[in-house]
Amino acid sequence: MKQTKLLSLLLLCCTLASGVWAQSPSGDKILPYPIQQKKLANGLNVVTVPFNSPGLAAFYIVVRAGSREEVEPGKTGFAHFFEHMMFRGTEKYSTKAYEAVIKSLGASANANTSIDRTVYHMTGNANMLEKMFEMEGDRFQNLKYSVHDFKTEAGAVKGEYTKNSASPYSQLYEKLLNTAFDKHTYKHTTMGFFKDVVDMPNQYEYSKLFFQRFYRPEYATIVVVGDVKQEEVNRLAQKYFGNWKRGSYQPKIPVEPKQKETRYAHVQQAGFPPTLMLAYKGPAYSDKSKELPALNLLSDLLFGETSDLYKKLVLQERRVRSIGGGAQLARDPNLISVSASVVKAEDLQYVKDEITKALNEAKTKPVDPQRLKDTKSNNRYSFAMAMDSPDAIANALSQQIWLTGDPESLNRMYALYDQVTPQDLMDVAKKYFVESGLTIATISPNEKGGVN
């Protein structure tokens, strides 16, 4: 895996302003396609976006339950576990039968889990949309697995955890979260705490409870994009999901107390690229505030490849291999991170000081308005170029759904980016880049991080 891909883990899967958030040149909605919505009586939201892709459709189901919802001690990792378990089959479609039908549709199907959600997705023949609805409706309502199946999959999850934890980047990511958070469930990774993963094979009964709680229509949104019509999508949703019974469970997410001093996380690893990460406490996602747009635009301006700091540390002094940053988009307050792969461990403190200097200057030195305008323009067209397939559109809408529950949030958030001013950048720098809200994470051959 390339260095830049590994560093993306340390950026906490941030969705940066560059290449993602934008405002259309005309000032209209950023997504030039209608977002058609219908909520069924059981609470299931159905989103349809007709898109000119003859014979092709993307079918997504967003479940607004991720590691954030794992509030009970000793019971972490189950959102990710069900990403696996949902492919174990039902009485109607065994695992092999499900895979055979997917293949016959010429489709690809997969799933992924993160802090705020689990997403199931397939892209295939639009003429076979009813079969997609039938299969997904069946497994979401009739998933069935034996104790043996459960323990087998739990063992596979443990194996995945063990494999991932071999990477110092994964170790640092886990330590960072555990250090930065005290109470909130963002304290553990999507994989969960290791002791809970080890104990997972003993939690068969709890697994059924987890499924009953969160795999309910009020937690789910269906997104269909491509060569489809809303009337047909709604008809199929009602046919195959209309009898899905609504639940009543609502987890109580712990509120994170205010951090009062700088914290430290370190992984000692010889013969490995030294790494520095500065993670500041940031805001929750909101499409009514300019704070996140301002933070991500500022990160792009300070640490992007055209920034003064990048030119100095990477191109001129060659002390750093790569650097980047941004704010985590999350339902509750999360982290704003800056991560750098450093050439020599003895330069970790120097690089930290240079990053801190740039962040402090941003509090009082206004960004050149033309640079800000150019950055917005670049982001704008990057986003437009990316929206070229049903899958890309469905994925973009899914993010807004798990963050807010409403895909129209996409257009509201993009409009905010165009409103950000140099003063807004200074305001968020002053508010969030403070030592009392900082966690410093490092990888080096030394016993301690050696960074103050």
Secondary structure, 3 states (H helix, E strand, C coil): CCHHHHHHHHCCCCCCCCCCCCCCCCCCCCCCCCCEEEECCCCCEEEEEECCCCCEEEEEEEECCCHHHCCCCCCCCHHHHHHHHCCCECCCCEHHHHHHHHHHCCCEEEEEECCCCEEEEEEEEHHHHHHHHHHHHHHHHHCCCCHHHHHHHHHHHHHHHHHHHCCHHHHHHHHHHHHHCCCCHHHCCCCCCHHHHHHHHHCHHHHHHHHHHHCCHHHEEEEEEECCCHHHHHHHHHHHHCCCCCCCCCCCCCCCCCCCCCEEEEEECCCCCCEEEEEEECCCCCCCCCHHHHHHHHHHHHHCCCCHHHHHHHHHCCCEEEEEEEECCCCCCCEEEEEEEECCHHHHHHHHHHHHHHHHHHHHCCCCHHHHHHHHHHHHHHHHHHCCCHHHHHHHHHHHHHHHCCCCHHHHHHHHHCCCCHHHHHHHHHHHCCHHHEEEEEEECCCCCCCC
